[in-house]
Amino acid sequence: MTHPTTTPDELQSLLAGAAAAAPDWAARGPADRASALTAVADALDEHAGALLPLAREESHLPDGRLAGELKRTTFQLRLFAALLRDGAYLDARVDHADPDWPMGARPDIRRVLVPLGPVLNFAAGNFPFAFSVAGGDTAAALAAGCPVLVKVHPGHPRLSARTGEAVALALRDAGAPDGVFGLVNGVDEGVTALRDPRVKAASFTGSVAGGRALFDIACSRPEPIPFYGELGSVNPTFVTRAADAARAEEIAEGFVGSFTLGAGQFCTKPGVLAVPEDSAVLRRLRSAALPGPAPMLSARFAEGYARRLGELAGHAAVRPLAAHGSAHADPPAPALLTAGVEDVLAGGEELLAECFGPAALVVTYAEESQLVALARALDGQLTATVVGEDDDAVVPELVRLLAERAGRVLWNQWPTGVSVTYAQQHGGPYPATTAPTTTSVGTAAITRFLRPVAYQGFPDHLLPEALKEGNPQGLPRLVDGTPAR
């Protein structure tokens, strides 16, 4: 079942409403926006009994996973509310006039972050709560003071509509302006909204092809806008010889649990595992007890997985390693494939492209120096993991290279499970994302939807509240280069 496509008149009304709401919502104090976000979180918790069955029916995900994801969604809304109440996110800076400034007399300059304006958020299919209608980008944009239009993902239209109703009602009851939030249904309608000059930024989670097409549209507009796309990642894991010798069973079990989690439909799934060619990990994976078949999110996801798995398995250098039933059935069983590192390096993108689903490629190496060569061959990644021992000689160079290519580098942990924290980084160089300087998870995500404005020489009564003398809001600020409140 699909939700009716947004009509041209409805889309124009949504865009006009968002544009009209932008100045009002931006002008609301951080405390007002924090209260609104908290109200949205409370509403989602209150409606969990109606939302969770819809999510299960449309996504085929298990109850426990969905309940945890809804909890994560409401937690991140409340975390952004706490961020707003603290005020440090504004990065307010005050430089008083200084005639003795070493490079010449300094004028009075004061800088603060302000909202970009209406944001278009293309919802993801694999996280029907946390990366969808009320997910991270929606929460971050609303927190920043930006109205949000969400392009609904076709994989869960009824859940999106029901979630959207709860969000809109909560915002209205909290006193948010009309037009601050809305839903857009339809592929063409999403593209039309992206091209509209009233939209000032966009976010996306999905495929490389779809994200790149939208990114190109955003960049080719008469007024180009920021486009925060999360596209694709194989999230490689590198196992050293010492780690293999010390804890092969633990590594094999952890890897199987991570790459099959959620039927392999996590953007942080470890899709490539590098191990010694004579390794104990490899032997254990050959006889591993893989989980049974599990349904994928939709027929579209299943078709894409079958196509990419066929390409990978059909490569001359690739051999089967382990499976539980047929990886090409519906639903598919998990599959492990293997290839030598020299063949992978020669195959390049053909073997190192993402396979979204319950499959992974185990790459075998003879010398640990080949781990460094493999790291150099990688495109941008969301994550990269090193499973090693503290005194492994290869690790320092390996970590240095991986930090150049990934947004999050892990040591002896698995990348699935992206905690919502202050320090989290969920992003990376292209093609992992189109904006490697930002994150879509954690409180730093708010900066996606803010831009700096400096005010020079203004009288105090004309300055924004955050920059006024005496700091009436009690914000953390940088005053003449020194942190102060």
PyMOL commands that set and color helices and strands:
alter all, ss='L'
color gray80, all
select helices_A, chain A and resi 8-27+30-46+48-59+63-86+88-90+136-144+157-173+187-195+208-220+241-259+261-264+280-286+299-313+341-347+349-352+369-377+395-405+443-449+460-462+465-467
alter helices_A, ss='H'
color red, helices_A
select strands_A, chain A and resi 92-95+109-115+119-122+148-151+181-184+201-205+227-230+237-239+272-276+319-323+335-340+359-365+381-387+406-411+450-456+477-479+482-484
alter strands_A, ss='S'
color yellow, strands_A
deselect
rebuild
show_as cartoon
